[in-house]
Amino acid sequence: DPAQDLNNPPSNTNTDFEKFTFGELEVGELFWQTAIPGDNIPWRKENQTQGKNLKKQTLHSFEQRTIVWQKT
């Protein structure tokens, strides 16, 4: 109902995510493994095959076709 939407807009704390593959990202870009808010840990692409878990500061290997998410 559009009238209800005007009276109850989405929270500005909602974050929209866009789906990509790991291979599409540029080195240095942030990404997340899910689009679900909460326990979603940020990662940074370190090179063409690895991402860094920014919470634990550990490197992990990713396949180029792995689905990842970026905040829009």
C-alpha contacts under 8 A as a table, 3 or more apart, distances in Angstrom:
res1	aa1	res2	aa2	distance
1	D	4	Q	5.44
1	D	5	D	6.50
2	P	5	D	4.95
2	P	6	L	6.41
3	A	6	L	5.31
3	A	7	N	6.55
4	Q	7	N	5.13
4	Q	8	N	5.98
5	D	8	N	5.05
5	D	9	P	5.48
6	L	9	P	5.74
10	P	14	N	7.14
11	S	14	N	5.61
12	N	15	T	7.84
15	T	37	P	7.76
15	T	71	K	6.69
15	T	72	T	7.47
16	D	35	A	7.90
16	D	71	K	5.81
16	D	72	T	5.64
17	F	35	A	5.81
17	F	69	W	5.83
17	F	70	Q	5.30
17	F	71	K	4.49
17	F	72	T	5.68
18	E	69	W	5.44
18	E	70	Q	5.33
18	E	71	K	6.36
18	E	72	T	6.48
19	K	67	I	6.80
19	K	68	V	5.98
19	K	69	W	4.69
19	K	70	Q	6.68
20	F	24	E	6.45
20	F	25	L	7.51
20	F	67	I	5.78
20	F	68	V	5.40
20	F	69	W	5.89
20	F	70	Q	7.47
21	T	24	E	5.39
21	T	25	L	7.15
21	T	64	Q	6.51
21	T	65	R	5.19
21	T	66	T	5.31
21	T	67	I	4.52
21	T	68	V	5.61
22	F	25	L	5.64
22	F	62	F	7.05
22	F	63	E	6.98
22	F	64	Q	5.10
22	F	65	R	6.05
22	F	66	T	5.46
22	F	67	I	6.29
22	F	68	V	6.04
23	G	26	E	7.94
23	G	48	Q	6.97
23	G	63	E	7.62
23	G	64	Q	4.23
23	G	65	R	6.28
23	G	66	T	7.79
24	E	64	Q	7.80
25	L	29	E	6.51
25	L	45	K	7.39
26	E	29	E	5.74
26	E	45	K	7.17
27	V	44	R	7.80
27	V	45	K	5.07
27	V	46	E	5.57
27	V	47	N	5.51
27	V	48	Q	7.11
28	G	44	R	5.74
28	G	45	K	5.10
28	G	46	E	5.88
28	G	47	N	7.91
29	E	44	R	5.55
29	E	45	K	5.63
30	L	42	P	6.61
30	L	43	W	5.51
30	L	44	R	4.45
30	L	45	K	6.54
30	L	70	Q	6.83
31	F	42	P	5.92
31	F	43	W	5.17
31	F	44	R	6.13
31	F	45	K	7.51
31	F	68	V	6.33
31	F	69	W	5.47
31	F	70	Q	4.86
31	F	71	K	7.56
32	W	35	A	7.11
32	W	40	N	6.62
32	W	41	I	6.29
32	W	42	P	5.14
32	W	43	W	5.87
32	W	68	V	5.81
32	W	69	W	4.99
32	W	70	Q	6.16
33	Q	40	N	7.23
33	Q	41	I	7.58
33	Q	42	P	7.95
33	Q	67	I	7.36
33	Q	68	V	4.97
33	Q	69	W	6.06
34	T	40	N	6.52
34	T	68	V	6.70
34	T	69	W	6.21
35	A	40	N	7.58
35	A	69	W	6.20
36	I	39	D	7.86
36	I	40	N	6.58
37	P	40	N	5.87
41	I	53	N	7.20
41	I	54	L	7.29
41	I	55	K	6.74
42	P	53	N	6.51
42	P	54	L	5.85
42	P	55	K	7.29
43	W	51	G	6.21
43	W	52	K	5.34
43	W	53	N	4.72
43	W	54	L	5.42
44	R	51	G	5.42
44	R	52	K	5.21
44	R	53	N	6.91
44	R	54	L	6.99
45	K	48	Q	7.58
45	K	50	Q	6.26
45	K	51	G	4.32
45	K	52	K	6.42
46	E	49	T	7.82
46	E	50	Q	5.60
46	E	51	G	5.16
46	E	52	K	6.44
47	N	50	Q	5.43
47	N	51	G	7.10
48	Q	64	Q	7.76
49	T	61	S	5.57
49	T	62	F	5.45
49	T	63	E	6.55
49	T	64	Q	7.15
50	Q	59	L	6.34
50	Q	60	H	5.44
50	Q	61	S	4.41
50	Q	62	F	5.64
51	G	59	L	5.65
51	G	60	H	5.51
51	G	61	S	6.46
51	G	62	F	6.94
52	K	57	Q	6.16
52	K	58	T	5.47
52	K	59	L	4.43
52	K	60	H	6.33
53	N	56	K	5.63
53	N	57	Q	5.26
53	N	58	T	5.35
53	N	59	L	6.35
53	N	60	H	7.57
54	L	57	Q	4.98
54	L	58	T	7.38
62	F	66	T	6.57
63	E	66	T	5.41
